[in-house]
Amino acid sequence: MNDPLSELFAVIVDRRENPQETSYTCKLFAGGDNKILKKIGEESAEVVMACKDDDPDAIASEVADLFYHTLVAIAHHHVDLQLVYDKLAQRR
């Protein structure tokens, strides 16, 4: 796959497999579900507030953050992004 989400997911998986001490992604992995899922909750609330404020730039920024943290969560649980894409395709 050659799309931004797949490329980001590949980097996240690489960080999981090859931890780097200064990597924010690695710090999330080290914190496990508690840290990762807390960030998803925070980012979800920020998406809601940006939508409420009808601010397209803020919405895009917060959704990007939510996508990133969600990708970390699925990588943490060893779920391949292609499975998510397959589920979306089935629902289309």
Backbone torsions as a table, in degrees:
resi	resn	phi	psi	omega
1	MET	NA	145.2	179.2
2	ASN	-131.9	76.2	177.6
3	ASP	-142.9	160.4	-175.1
4	PRO	-57.5	-40.1	-180.0
5	LEU	-66.3	-42.5	178.9
6	SER	-65.0	-40.9	178.7
7	GLU	-64.0	-44.5	178.0
8	LEU	-63.5	-42.5	179.0
9	PHE	-59.5	-40.5	179.0
10	ALA	-61.8	-40.1	177.5
11	VAL	-65.0	-43.4	-179.7
12	ILE	-61.6	-45.4	178.5
13	VAL	-63.1	-39.6	177.6
14	ASP	-61.7	-39.7	177.9
15	ARG	-65.5	-35.5	177.2
16	ARG	-64.8	-42.2	-176.6
17	GLU	-81.6	-26.5	-176.7
18	ASN	-133.3	73.4	-174.9
19	PRO	-57.3	142.4	175.1
20	GLN	-123.6	128.2	-171.5
21	GLU	-54.8	-36.0	-175.3
22	THR	-92.4	1.7	-175.8
23	SER	-78.6	127.2	175.9
24	TYR	-60.8	-40.6	179.0
25	THR	-58.8	-43.3	179.3
26	CYS	-65.6	-34.8	176.7
27	LYS	-65.1	-37.4	175.6
28	LEU	-63.8	-47.8	178.4
29	PHE	-57.6	-42.1	-178.9
30	ALA	-63.8	-31.1	179.1
31	GLY	-79.9	-11.0	177.6
32	GLY	65.8	-161.6	-176.8
33	ASP	-55.7	-41.0	-177.4
34	ASN	-56.0	-47.8	-178.3
35	LYS	-72.2	-45.6	-177.4
36	ILE	-64.2	-48.4	-176.3
37	LEU	-70.4	-31.6	174.5
38	LYS	-61.3	-42.8	178.7
39	LYS	-64.7	-38.5	177.5
40	ILE	-62.5	-42.4	177.3
41	GLY	-61.3	-45.2	179.2
42	GLU	-62.2	-46.5	-178.3
43	GLU	-66.6	-35.5	177.0
44	SER	-61.2	-44.5	178.7
45	ALA	-63.6	-37.3	179.2
46	GLU	-68.4	-34.4	174.4
47	VAL	-63.0	-46.1	179.5
48	VAL	-57.5	-47.0	-177.2
49	MET	-67.4	-39.0	177.9
50	ALA	-64.4	-39.2	176.8
51	CYS	-66.3	-41.2	178.6
52	LYS	-59.6	-38.0	180.0
53	ASP	-81.1	-3.9	179.1
54	ASP	52.2	47.7	-178.0
55	ASP	-110.9	96.7	-174.6
56	PRO	-54.7	-41.6	-179.2
57	ASP	-66.0	-43.6	178.3
58	ALA	-65.7	-39.1	178.5
59	ILE	-60.4	-49.3	-179.3
60	ALA	-60.3	-42.5	-179.3
61	SER	-64.6	-45.6	-178.4
62	GLU	-70.2	-36.2	177.0
63	VAL	-66.3	-38.4	176.1
64	ALA	-59.9	-43.5	177.1
65	ASP	-62.1	-42.0	179.7
66	LEU	-64.7	-44.0	177.1
67	PHE	-57.3	-48.0	-178.8
68	TYR	-57.3	-51.2	-176.9
69	HIS	-66.8	-31.9	175.6
70	THR	-67.5	-40.0	176.3
71	LEU	-63.0	-38.3	176.3
72	VAL	-61.7	-42.6	-179.3
73	ALA	-62.6	-44.9	-178.2
74	ILE	-70.9	-33.1	175.4
75	ALA	-66.2	-39.1	178.7
76	HIS	-59.7	-34.8	-179.6
77	HIS	-96.6	12.2	176.0
78	HIS	56.9	39.6	173.4
79	VAL	-98.4	124.7	-178.9
80	ASP	-76.3	140.6	179.2
81	LEU	-59.1	-32.2	178.9
82	GLN	-60.0	-34.4	177.2
83	LEU	-63.0	-39.7	177.0
84	VAL	-64.4	-45.6	177.8
85	TYR	-60.1	-40.7	178.7
86	ASP	-62.5	-41.8	178.7
87	LYS	-63.3	-41.5	177.6
88	LEU	-63.3	-41.2	179.8
89	ALA	-64.1	-38.3	179.1
90	GLN	-63.7	-30.5	-176.9
91	ARG	-86.1	-7.8	-176.5
92	ARG	-76.5	NA	NA
